[in-house]
């Protein structure tokens, strides 16, 4: 399946069959109000299909950890993956993970994250 691209002011989302890859823009702050876009995608594109959110942190940006409270409520969202080779993410991801009530994993390789995501949607 060819991914569907959704472009937003804060970044781009690439919708695949069982996972979405997000690439946020440099310097933004991910805020709780951005959840409405993910909820809409979950309700329309994924409907009752389980999926995993993969954020590919190519650029530096901030995340308001309270965003994860609402993200956790998306029923068909099975897990959350962060792909980054940045040292700072090895320190921030464990903190972010506290706010997300589903599997949450850090990877240094996108292909590893995709393989993990495909396993999570089967669970």
N, C-alpha and C positions, 0 to 999 in steps of 0.2 A: 504494500500500500504506500502510495506517495503521501508524505506528510502534508497536512494542511497548515499553512502559516497564518498566524494571527499577529498583527503588528499593533502595539500599544505605545503610548508616550513613554512608558517606563521600561519597555523591552519587547521581545518577540517570543511567541509561543509556537512550538512546532508539534502539532497534534498527530500522533501515530495511533495505531489500532488499540494498543493497551497501555500507552504511556504518553506523557507530554514532556517535552524538553523546553525549558525556559532559559533564555539568555537575556539577562537584564542589562540595561544600559549603564555605562560608566557613571559613577557618582550619585546615582539615585538612592532613595531610601524606600525600601519595600514597606508599605503601610497597610494597616488592616482594611482600609477601604478598597484596596486592590482585589480583595477576596471576591468581590461581586463578579469580577470577570471569570475567575476560576469556577465559581458556583454556576455561572451561566454555561460555561463550557461543559462542566460535569453534567448538567441537566439536559443540554441539547446534543452535544457531540457524543458523550459517553453514555448518556441515559442510564440504563441499568447495568452497564458494562463496568466491571472493576478496572481501575487504572492506577498508575503510579505517576507521581510528579517528580521529575528530575530537573534540578536546577544546575545548569552548567555555568559555573562561576568563572567565565572568561575575563570579566571586568571587575574592578573593585566597586563595591556598593555596600550600603548598610541595610540591615534587616531589623525592623521593629519586632522583637520576638513575640509580642502579643498577637501578631498575625497568625501564629500557629494555633491559637485557641479556636478560631473560626475555621481555619483550614481543616483541623481535625474532625470537624462536624460533617464534612462532606462524606456522605455515607458510602459511596462507591469508590472513594479514594482509599486505596489499600496501604500505601506507604509513600515515603518521601526520601529522595536521594539527593545528595549534594556531590557534585563533581568539581574537585578543585585540587590543585597542587600547591596552593598558597599555604604557608605556615600558619598564618593568622586563622585560617579556617579550621585547622586542627585544634585550635583553642576555642573558637566560637561555636562550632557545631555541637560539642557536648552541652553547651548552655542552651542553644536553640532546641536541642532534642528534649529538654525538660518540658518545654511548652507544647510539644506535639505528642498526642496520645496513641500513636500508631508507630509501626517500624520506621526508623529514621537512620540512615546510614551515610557515611562519608566514603567517597571513592576518589581515587586519583586518575581514573580512566573511565571515559564515557561508555565504552563497550562493556566494562565490568558492571557499571550501573544499570545498563540496559538488560544484561543477562539476569541480574538480581531482580529487576522490576518484573521481568517475564515470569520468574519463579513466584514472586509475591502475588501476582494476579491469579495464579492457580490455587493459592491457599484458601 
